[in-house]
């Protein structure tokens, strides 16, 4: 099956619909997700929630149809919107990372043309060039996954997925030796420091080849600690951040039910300049820090044996049936939220998604999770709703 179909179906899954049920959802470990409030915005289309400000006073959305960013206050009132389509000095080009709040009035985003800081009205505050020219990049969209900001010694820094090629590619050993997952960006100086390699013992150093989606980083910073998981590797790594880099402190092997293994791929299948994104493989997609907990959003992936059957069906010319069976397999994927204690890093829970919300992901801010209600795909709605959700221990 062609990768473009994988991505198309990922986007379809993001906007799938089921009726919302406002209730608590418990698991055997004694944790619950409780909807305590909701935010409703009067707007046509299906903008996607991409970030919540640290104080939960501002919310950022992206509308795929208009390529426009929307910003609201906590009452759902639109307080800013902008689009940077066209050839202008402040056009970011191909979008690589959704906006993330630096503070309550500014956001940062990454595009092929650089890393940009805008105010909520779309006025460019700063533009920073990538540390090297880009040969290509991939992008998968998930609710609540915007750029991250961290304050180090009272100064804000950005954390962004690294897209440096380093004049190599995944078919070469040098790619894995020199790989760094994240850029630590000094906003004031516009300087980039690459951090987080494939650490000793990583499965990405096993001699096989890997696609960009296999090791795409999920990350969250809290104080001077950086929590990172690389795609389909079920490990959480904790780093101590400083203005000059990151030092590994600990590694946690995660036990995730239904988390498939990444397929083995020969390095001979890769060539320079190619970028492939697979939406079917297992991945830890995002990490959130809420109160005393780490919450890891995981997607278990479709078994490799099923994907081979679907590929064969696609190549035989029965593409419609292949797409139908792919969508069915995607519905059966194990996914949810692993809960770890922030201090001990012990796994203490595993909670499924609330019915009626996007399983693409969720945001966090102000001590709460923010989950977007799935829209009705059969008819256009003139509103969207975001649930304010509290993680509670019984």
C-alpha positions in Angstrom: 0.0 0.0 0.0 1.4 3.4 -0.9 2.5 5.6 2.0 0.2 8.5 0.9 -2.7 6.2 1.7 -1.4 5.6 5.1 -1.2 9.3 5.8 -4.7 10.0 4.3 -6.2 7.4 6.6 -4.4 8.8 9.6 -6.0 12.1 8.9 -9.4 10.4 8.4 -9.0 8.8 11.8 -8.3 12.2 13.4 -11.8 13.4 12.4 -13.8 10.2 13.0 -17.0 10.7 14.9 -18.8 9.1 17.7 -21.3 10.6 20.2 -19.8 12.3 23.2 -20.6 10.9 26.7 -19.8 13.2 29.6 -18.8 10.8 32.3 -15.8 9.4 34.2 -13.7 6.6 32.8 -11.9 4.4 35.3 -9.4 1.6 35.0 -8.4 -1.2 37.3 -5.4 0.7 38.6 -7.7 3.2 40.3 -7.3 6.3 38.1 -10.0 8.2 36.3 -10.4 10.8 33.7 -13.2 13.2 34.7 -14.7 15.9 32.4 -15.0 19.0 34.6 -15.8 21.6 32.0 -15.8 22.3 28.3 -14.8 25.1 25.9 -17.0 25.8 22.9 -16.0 27.9 19.9 -18.4 29.1 17.2 -16.6 28.4 14.0 -17.3 26.6 10.7 -15.1 23.7 9.6 -13.0 21.4 11.8 -10.1 23.3 13.3 -7.8 21.1 15.3 -6.6 21.9 18.8 -2.8 22.2 18.7 -1.7 23.7 22.0 -2.9 25.3 25.3 -1.0 28.1 27.0 0.8 27.3 30.3 -2.0 29.1 32.3 -4.8 27.7 30.1 -5.9 31.2 29.2 -5.2 30.8 25.5 -5.9 28.0 23.0 -4.4 27.5 19.5 -6.1 25.7 16.6 -5.3 25.0 13.0 -7.8 24.8 10.2 -6.6 22.5 7.4 -9.1 23.8 4.8 -8.1 27.4 5.1 -4.5 26.8 6.4 -5.4 29.3 9.1 -4.4 29.5 12.8 -7.1 30.5 15.3 -6.5 31.6 18.9 -9.2 31.8 21.6 -9.4 32.8 25.2 -10.8 30.5 27.9 -14.3 31.5 27.1 -14.0 30.4 23.5 -13.9 33.9 22.0 -11.6 34.2 19.0 -8.9 36.8 19.9 -6.6 36.2 16.9 -6.2 34.5 13.6 -3.8 34.4 10.7 -2.6 32.5 7.7 0.8 32.8 6.0 0.0 31.4 2.6 1.9 32.8 -0.4 5.4 34.1 -1.0 6.0 36.7 1.8 8.9 37.3 4.1 7.0 35.8 7.0 5.7 32.7 5.2 6.9 29.6 7.0 6.5 27.4 3.9 5.7 23.7 4.4 4.5 23.3 8.0 6.7 21.0 10.0 5.5 21.7 13.6 2.3 23.2 14.9 2.5 26.4 17.0 3.3 26.1 20.6 2.8 28.9 23.2 6.0 30.7 24.4 3.8 32.7 26.8 0.2 33.9 26.8 0.7 36.2 23.8 3.3 34.6 21.5 3.6 31.3 19.7 6.5 29.5 17.8 6.2 27.2 14.9 8.5 25.5 12.5 8.3 25.4 8.7 10.7 24.6 5.9 11.6 28.3 5.7 12.7 28.4 9.4 11.5 28.7 12.9 9.1 31.6 13.5 7.7 33.5 16.5 4.4 35.3 15.9 2.0 37.2 18.2 -1.6 36.0 18.1 -2.5 38.5 15.4 0.1 37.1 13.0 2.8 39.7 13.4 6.2 38.2 13.0 8.3 38.8 16.1 11.3 36.7 15.0 12.5 34.4 12.3 15.3 31.9 12.8 17.0 30.0 10.0 17.4 26.3 10.2 21.1 25.4 11.1 21.5 23.7 7.7 19.5 23.6 4.4 16.8 21.0 4.3 16.6 18.3 1.8 13.1 17.3 2.8 11.0 16.6 5.9 7.9 14.7 6.9 5.0 15.8 9.2 2.2 13.9 11.0 -0.5 15.9 12.7 -1.8 15.1 16.2 -4.1 17.0 18.5 -2.1 18.9 21.1 1.4 18.4 19.6 2.9 21.8 19.1 6.4 23.2 19.7 7.6 23.1 23.3 9.0 25.9 25.4 11.3 25.5 28.4 12.7 28.2 30.8 16.3 27.8 31.8 17.7 30.2 34.3 14.8 32.6 33.6 15.3 32.5 29.9 12.9 30.9 27.4 14.1 28.3 24.9 12.3 26.3 22.3 12.4 22.5 21.8 11.9 21.4 18.2 12.2 18.2 16.2 15.6 18.2 14.5 15.5 18.0 10.7 19.2 18.2 10.0 20.4 15.8 7.3 24.1 16.0 8.3 24.9 15.1 4.7 23.8 11.5 5.4 20.7 9.4 5.3 19.1 6.3 7.1 20.9 3.9 4.7 24.3 4.7 6.2 25.7 3.9 9.6 26.9 7.5 10.0 23.3 8.6 10.1 22.7 6.6 13.3 26.0 7.6 14.8 25.4 11.3 14.3 21.6 11.5 14.8 20.1 14.0 17.2 16.4 14.1 17.7 15.8 17.6 19.1 17.0 21.2 18.7 17.3 23.3 21.8 16.8 26.8 20.4 18.0 30.0 22.1 15.2 32.5 21.0 17.2 35.6 21.9 20.3 34.6 20.0 18.7 32.4 17.4 21.2 29.6 18.1 20.4 25.9 17.7 22.0 23.2 19.8 21.2 19.6 18.8 20.5 17.1 21.6 19.3 13.6 22.3 21.2 11.0 20.3 20.4 7.3 19.8 21.6 6.2 23.2 23.6 3.1 23.9 21.4 0.1 23.8 18.8 1.8 21.5 17.0 -0.5 19.1 17.8 2.1 16.4 21.5 1.0 16.6 20.7 -2.6 15.8 22.0 -2.4 12.2 18.6 -2.2 10.5 17.2 0.8 8.7 14.4 3.0 10.1 12.0 5.6 8.7 11.5 9.0 10.1 8.2 8.0 11.7 9.9 5.1 13.5 11.9 7.5 15.7 9.9 10.7 15.7 10.4 12.2 19.2 7.7 12.7 21.8 8.9 15.2 24.4 7.9 17.3 27.3 10.0 19.6 29.5 9.3 20.4 33.1 11.7 22.6 35.0 15.2 21.5 33.9 14.1 17.9 33.1 13.4 16.8 29.6 11.3 13.6 29.0 11.8 11.9 25.6 10.5 8.8 23.9 11.5 8.0 20.3 8.6 6.7 18.3 8.3 3.0 18.3 11.0 2.3 21.0 9.1 1.6 24.3 11.6 3.5 26.4 11.3 6.8 28.3 14.5 8.7 28.8 15.0 11.6 31.2 17.6 14.3 30.6 18.8 17.2 32.7 18.6 20.3 30.5 21.0 23.2 30.6 21.6 26.2 28.3 24.4 24.2 26.6 22.7 20.8 26.1 21.2 17.7 27.8 22.6 15.0 30.0 21.0 11.6 30.2 19.9 10.8 33.8 17.7 7.7 33.5 16.0 5.3 31.2 12.7 3.5 31.8 11.7 0.4 29.9 8.0 0.7 29.3 5.4 -2.1 29.4 2.7 -1.1 27.0 -0.1 -3.6 26.2 -0.6 -4.2 22.5 2.5 -2.2 21.5 3.8 -3.9 18.3 7.4 -4.2 17.3 8.8 -2.0 14.5 9.2 -3.9 11.2 12.7 -4.8 10.2 13.9 -2.9 7.2 17.1 -3.4 5.3 19.2 -0.3 4.9 19.4 -1.0 1.2 15.8 0.2 0.8 16.8 3.8 1.7 18.3 6.4 -0.6 19.5 9.9 -0.1 16.8 12.6 -0.2 13.9 10.3 0.5 11.4 10.8 3.4 8.8 8.2 4.3 6.2 8.5 7.0 4.2 5.5 8.1 1.1 6.0 10.2 0.5 2.3 10.9 3.6 1.6 13.0 3.7 1.7 16.8 4.7 5.0 18.4 4.6 7.0 21.6 3.1 10.2 20.1 3.2 12.7 22.9 4.2 13.2 26.6 2.5 15.5 29.1 3.3 16.5 32.6 0.3 17.1 34.8 0.7 17.7 38.5 2.8 14.7 39.8 2.3 12.5 36.8 3.7 11.9 33.3 1.1 10.9 30.8 2.3 9.2 27.6 0.0 9.0 24.6 0.7 5.7 22.8 -0.5 4.1 19.6 0.1 0.4 19.5 0.4 0.0 15.7 -1.1 -2.4 13.2 0.6 -5.8 13.2 3.2 -6.2 10.5 1.5 -9.4 9.2 -1.7 -7.5 8.6 0.2 -4.7 6.8 1.8 -7.2 4.5 -1.6 -8.6 3.5 -2.9 -5.1 2.9 0.2 -4.2 0.8 -0.4 -7.3 -1.3 -4.0 -6.5 -1.8 -3.1 -2.9 -2.8 -0.5 -4.1 -5.3 -3.0 -6.5 -6.8 -5.1 -3.5 -7.8 -7.8 -3.9 -5.2 -7.1 -0.5 -3.6 -10.6 0.2 -2.3 -10.7 -3.1 -0.4 -7.2 -2.5 1.0 -8.3 1.0 2.3 -11.4 -0.5 3.8 -9.5 -3.2 5.7 -6.8 -0.7 6.7 -9.5 1.5 8.4 -10.9 -1.6 10.1 -7.5 -2.7 11.4 -6.8 0.9 12.6 -10.0 0.8 14.7 -8.6 -2.3 16.6 -5.2 -0.8 17.4 -4.4 -0.7 21.1 -4.0 2.9 22.2 -4.4 5.1 25.2 -2.5 6.8 28.0 0.3 5.3 30.2 0.5 7.0 33.6 3.9 7.3 35.4 4.7 8.9 38.7 6.9 11.9 37.9 9.3 11.4 40.7 9.7 7.6 40.9 9.0 7.0 37.1 7.0 4.0 38.0 4.2 3.0 35.7 1.0 3.2 37.8 -1.8 3.2 35.2 -3.1 2.7 31.7 -6.3 4.6 30.7 -8.2 4.4 27.4 -9.5 7.5 25.6 -12.8 9.0 26.5 -15.6 8.1 24.1 -16.4 10.8 21.6 -13.0 12.5 21.6 -10.2 12.5 19.0 -7.8 9.6 19.6 -5.2 11.5 17.6 -4.0 13.1 20.8 -4.7 15.8 23.4 -3.2 18.9 24.9 -2.3 19.9 28.5 -2.2 23.2 30.4 -3.1 24.7 33.7 -3.0 21.3 35.4 -5.6 19.7 33.1 -5.8 17.7 29.9 -7.7 19.2 27.0 -9.4 16.7 24.6 -11.2 17.7 21.4 -14.6 16.3 20.7 -14.8 14.4 17.5 -16.9 16.3 14.9 -19.8 15.0 12.9 -18.3 14.0 9.6 -21.7 13.6 8.0 -22.6 17.3 8.2 -20.8 20.5 8.7 -21.0 22.0 12.2 -20.7 25.6 13.2 -18.9 24.9 16.5 -16.2 22.8 18.0 -15.9 21.7 21.6 -12.9 20.9 23.8 -13.3 19.1 27.0 -11.4 20.1 30.2 -10.3 16.8 31.7 -8.9 16.0 35.1 -6.8 12.9 36.0 -7.8 11.8 39.4 -6.7 9.0 41.7 -9.4 7.2 43.6 
